[in-house]
Amino acid sequence: MTLYTSTVVVPRKRSRVWATIGQNTAYALGLPILLVVIWGVWATVSPERFFPPPMTIVEAFVDTWIGPRLWNDVLPSLGRLFFGVLFSIAVGVGAGIVIGRVRWLRELLNPVLEFFRAVPPPVLIPIIAVLLGPTDAMKVTVIVVGAIWPVLLNTIDGVRATDSVMTETARSFSLTRAEQLRYLVLPAASPRIMAGVRQALSIALILMVISEMFYSSSGLGYQIVYFQRNYLIAQMWSGILLLGLIGVLLAAIFGVVERRVLRWYHGIKEVERA
């Protein structure tokens, strides 16, 4: 008996990595490019001098922010933003864990938290300026006063939403409070905490600019108002462009950190969608 064997060649699937990257890039840049084109056409046909062409804004951006103002205004603003966000996260998560786990404290503080959350942070700037003076501490405090609420409230909700069955299981295995906090409460609450941090970043960026518009002689907010008052329109738009780029950079950094911190959570979501 003669046996005939043959090898079946299965065609190798073409990698779609580059196609996916190209598609994501097209989605990310398509609308901004379209808006820039519309802006350029509008600036060409419109007699309004308050909407300069995109290239004029880009030239003003390079001339204005690539130089001394980068060190004297941009970096100090980013430093205040960094410390404001850092303090907001630290205080918000710490206080949120305590309030979320202690029922009587949560019920006691709930009306006070709702009251202060409803107060717009910009209205507190004169009071904070009177207490702290026109200092960097005042600007950081303004950021903290506004950005802490999403982190605090999301942390409280996340801690409260911890699965009761898992909590009882942890108690039955005689886990200490510190072990329950590390291995159960924080992982369960982390998706909501990260959602609060995402909201806090955008609020902090807004308050950074607002705090520098008052009682300040430097910073991004001050420079934008200075350009507006002196009818330096292209420079004013370049400052707004810089703020937008900072926002995009913060979102990109946060996306990378969130993916790393919540990789287990995103893994579960991928399995559920499969």
N, C-alpha and C positions, 0 to 999 in steps of 0.2 A: 504494500500500500504506500502510495506516495502522498505526502502531506504538503500542501501548498500554503505558504504563509505570505501574508502581505502586510505592509505597514500603511495604516490609514493616517494621512497627514491632515490634521485639523488646522485650518487657517487661524493664525494668531490674530486676536482682536487688536485693532489699532488703538493705541493709547489716546484717550480723550482729554488728557491733562491740559495740553496746549489749547484745545478747543474750549475747554471749560474756562481757562484763564482768559482767553480772548473774549468769550461771552460775558464773563464778569466785568472785564475792563470796559467793554462796550456799554454795558448797563450803567457802570459807575460814571463814565465820562460822556455818555451820549447826551443826557439832558443838560449838564453844564455847558458843553460845547454849543448846543442849540441856543441856550440862553445868551451866551456870549455873542453869537452871530446876530440874534435878534437885537441885543443891546447895540452892537456896532451899526446895524442898519438904522435903528432908531436915532442914534447919535448923529448919523450922517444927514438924515432928512429933517431932523427936528432942529429948530432954531434955539432951543433951550440950552443955556450954557451950564446948567446944573447937572447935565448928563454927558460928561465927556466921553470920547471914544475909548474902547478897552485898552488900546495901545498907550494912550495918554495916561491912563490909570496905572498901567504896568510900569511905565517910565517913572511916574511919580512915586510908585512903590519902591523901586530900586533907589532912587535919589533920596527918599525920605527915611527909609527904615534900614538900609544897608549902610550903616555908619554910626555916628555917635548916639543917635536915638535908640539904636538896638541895645546899647549898654545902659543908657540913662533912663529909658522908658519901658522898653519891651521886657527885658530880663527882670527888672524889679517887679513889674506887674505879674509876670509868670511866677516869680517867687512868692508873692502874696497869695496868688491863686493856689499854688501848691500847698502852702501851710494852711490856708483856709479849708481846702478840701481834706487835708490830712486830719486836722482837728475835728472837722465835721464827722468824718468816718469814725474816728476813735471814740469821740463822745457819744455819737449816735448809736453805734453798735454796743458800746458798754452799757449805756443807760437803757437801751432797748432790751437787752438781755435781762437786766435786773427787773425792769417794769413788766416785761412779758412773762417772767416766771413767778412773780409775786402778785397774786390776784388782788389782794386788798390795796396794794400800792397802785396797781393799774386803775382800779376803780376810783381811788382817791385823786389821782393825777389826771384822769381823762378829761374833765371839764377844763382844767388849766391848759392842758396840751392843745385842746381844740381851740381855745381862745387865742393863744399865742400863734398857732399855726395860721389863723385867719388874719392876723395882722400883717400887712405887706411890709417886708423888710426895709424898703427905701424910706418909709416914714419914720423909721427908727434912727436914721442916719444923723439928724440933728441932735438927738439925745445922746447917741454914742459919741458924737464929736464933742459935745459938752463934757462928757465924763472922761474921755481919753485924749481929747485934743486932736489936731490934724496930723496924726502920726500913722506909721505903718500898722501899729496895733489896732487903730481904729478901723482901717480898711480890712484887715484880716477878720476882725470881730464882725463887721458887717457881712462878710462872706459866710462866716460860721452861723450867724443868726438866721440867715436865709437857707443855707444849704443843708443844715442839720436835720430839717424836718422830714424829707423823704427817707433818709437813712434811718432815723429814729422810728418813724411810724411803720416802715416796712420791716424793720427788725422785730418790733413788737408783734406785728401780725405773723411774721414767720415763726417766732418762738411759740406763740399761742397755737399755731397750726400743727405743731409737732404731733405725730401720730400717737394717740393714747395707748394703743396696744404695744407699740414699741417702747413707750415710756414704762409701762407696767412690766414688760419683759426685762428692761434694763434694771428695774428695781428688784425683780425676782432673782437676778444674777448678782445682786449686791454691788452694783456699780456705784462708786462714789459720785457726789454732785459734780466734781471736776471731770470725771470720766464721762458722765452723762452729757455734760456741756460740750466736751471735745468730740465725742464719737456719735452723739445723737442730735443734740439741739442745734449746734452750729451747722453740721451738714444739712439738716432738714430746713433750716432757715436761710441758708446761703443763697438760694436762687432769688428770694425776695430781697435779701440784703443787697445783692448785686444790682437788682432792678432799682433799688433806692439810690445806690451810688451813681448809676447812670443818670438818673434825674438830677442828683445833686451836682454833677459836673456842669450841666447846662445852666443851672441856677447860679452856681458859683461864678461862671464866666460872665453872666449878666451883671451880677452884683459887683464883680471886680471893676467893670467899666463904670457902673453907676457910682461906686464909692470914690472913684478917681475924678469924677466930674464935679464933686463937691470937696471943698477944703483941701485942694491938692494943687501942686505946681509941677507935677510930673506924672508919667504913666500914660497908658494907651487912651484911657477915657479923657484925660485932660488934653492930650494932643488932638484928639478928634474934635472936641469942642473948640479948641483954639483955632484949628483950621476952618471950622464952620463959621466962627465969628469974624474971621479975617478974609472970608470968601476965597479961601484956597481950596477950591472944589475938588480938584484931582487928588490933592493930598488927603482930603477928608475921605474920599472914596477908597484911597489906598489903605487908610486905617481900618475901614470897614472890611476890606478884602483881607487884611491881616487877621482880624478877629475871626472871620470865617475859616481861614486856613488853620488857625489855632484850634477852633472847634472840631474841624475834621481830624486833625492830629490827635486830639484828646479822644475822640470816638474810636480811632484806629487803635490807639494804645489800650484803651479800655476793652475793646473787642478781643485783643490778644490775651490780656490778663483774665478776662472772664472765661474764655475758652480753656485756659489752663486751670483756673480755680474750679470751674464747674464741668470738667471734662467727663466726670461720671454722670452728671445730670444730662448733658447733651448726648452721651452714649445711650442712656435709657430712652431718650426721645427718638433717637435714630432707630432703635430696636422697635419702639412702638409704631413708628411710621412704616417700617419694613413689612 
